[in-house]
Amino acid sequence: RTMSIFFVLSLRTNRNLVIIWIPDHHCNCYFEDIYKTDNLPFIIIRQDIQTYPSNLNEVNTNSEKDLYINIPKNFTHKLLDWESLCNFYNYLVPVDSILKKIEYYINKLNIYNCTGVHIRMGQPGESYESTDGWDLDSIKQHDKYRSESHWINFLKRMKRMLSNNPSIVFFVCCDNKKAYNNIINNIPNNNIVYINKELFDRSKQQIVSAIVDLYLLSRTK
C-alpha cells in the first residue's frame, strides 16, 4: 500500500521512484525474496541499516529537488486516486517458487469451488503488533476491527452458511494457531480445507505463506 502511494506520486510528478527496502520485524525478508524484479517501473535498493530520511507530512511535489521520504502514518495527497493505487499491484508478480506453491494448492484444494474465509486476529504481545506512537482514533479503529475479526464471529457465520448449504467447502486462512484450531475443531472435515501452518512470526517463510493465502483467497467464490 505504501509503495503504491509513492509509485503513483512519482508518475504524477514525473519522477523516478527509488524504494529503500529494509527488512524489520514487520516483514523480515527482502523484496526479491517474494516478488520478481524484472521490468519493474521503479528501483529497489536492499539495505540492512536504517538511514536518515525526513518525516514529511506534507510533500512539496513542485520542488525540483529529490524527495527522500520516510512514510508518515495515514499519508494522503491530492494527486492520489483509488484506481491508480490499485493498478500498481499489477507490477507485483511473485517469484516462481511462490507461483508453484499457489498452483499446487489451487489443484490440491480444488480452490475454485471453495468459499474463502480470512480470519485476522493478530498476535497480541508481539513487537510487530505494537500500537505505540499511534493516535487514539487509530488505536480504537485497530481494536474495533480486530475484535470483529475474532474467530468466534466467523464460526457463527460459517455454521449459518452450512445450515443453508451442507455441501459448502470453506478455505480457511488465519494468522494465529488458536483461530485455526477452533475453526477446524468445530467445522466438519468434509466442509473445510486449509494449509497446515506453524509459523506466524513475519519471517520470510511466514510472509511467503501469507502471499500464497492471498492468491488462493482471490480464487475462491
C-alpha positions, 0 to 999 in steps of 0.5 A, spaced: 500 500 500 505 504 501 509 503 495 503 504 491 502 511 494 509 513 492 509 509 485 503 513 483 506 520 486 512 519 482 508 518 475 504 524 477 510 528 478 514 525 473 519 522 477 523 516 478 521 512 484 527 509 488 524 504 494 529 503 500 527 496 502 529 494 509 527 488 512 524 489 520 520 485 524 514 487 520 516 483 514 523 480 515 525 478 508 527 482 502 523 484 496 526 479 491 525 474 496 517 474 494 516 478 488 520 478 481 524 484 479 524 484 472 521 490 468 519 493 474 517 501 473 521 503 479 528 501 483 529 497 489 535 498 493 536 492 499 539 495 505 540 492 512 541 499 516 536 504 517 538 511 514 536 518 515 530 520 511 525 526 513 518 525 516 514 529 511 507 530 512 506 534 507 510 533 500 512 539 496 511 535 489 513 542 485 520 542 488 525 540 483 529 537 488 529 529 490 524 527 495 527 522 500 521 520 504 520 516 510 512 514 510 508 518 515 502 514 518 495 515 514 499 519 508 494 522 503 495 527 497 491 530 492 494 527 486 492 520 489 486 516 486 483 509 488 484 506 481 491 508 480 493 505 487 490 499 485 493 498 478 500 498 481 499 491 484 499 489 477 507 490 477 507 485 483 508 478 480 511 473 485 517 469 484 516 462 481 517 458 487 511 462 490 507 461 483 508 453 484 506 453 491 499 457 489 498 452 483 499 446 487 494 448 492 489 451 487 489 443 484 490 440 491 484 444 494 480 444 488 480 452 490 475 454 485 469 451 488 471 453 495 468 459 499 474 463 502 474 465 509 480 470 512 480 470 519 485 476 522 486 476 529 493 478 530 498 476 535 497 480 541 504 481 545 508 481 539 513 487 537 510 487 530 503 488 533 505 494 537 500 500 537 505 505 540 506 512 537 499 511 534 493 516 535 487 514 539 482 514 533 487 509 530 488 505 536 480 504 537 479 503 529 485 497 530 481 494 536 474 495 533 476 491 527 480 486 530 475 484 535 470 483 529 475 479 526 475 474 532 474 467 530 468 466 534 464 471 529 466 467 523 464 460 526 457 463 527 457 465 520 460 459 517 455 454 521 449 459 518 452 458 511 452 450 512 445 450 515 443 453 508 448 449 504 451 442 507 455 441 501 459 448 502 467 447 502 470 453 506 478 455 505 480 457 511 486 462 512 488 465 519 494 468 522 494 465 529 494 457 531 488 458 536 483 461 530 485 455 526 484 450 531 477 452 533 475 453 526 477 446 524 475 443 531 468 445 530 467 445 522 466 438 519 472 435 515 468 434 509 466 442 509 473 445 510 480 445 507 486 449 509 494 449 509 497 446 515 501 452 518 506 453 524 509 459 523 506 466 524 512 470 526 513 475 519 519 471 517 520 470 510 517 463 510 511 466 514 510 472 509 511 467 503 505 463 506 501 469 507 502 471 499 500 464 497 493 465 502 492 471 498 492 468 491 488 462 493 483 467 497 482 471 490 480 464 487 475 462 491 467 464 490 
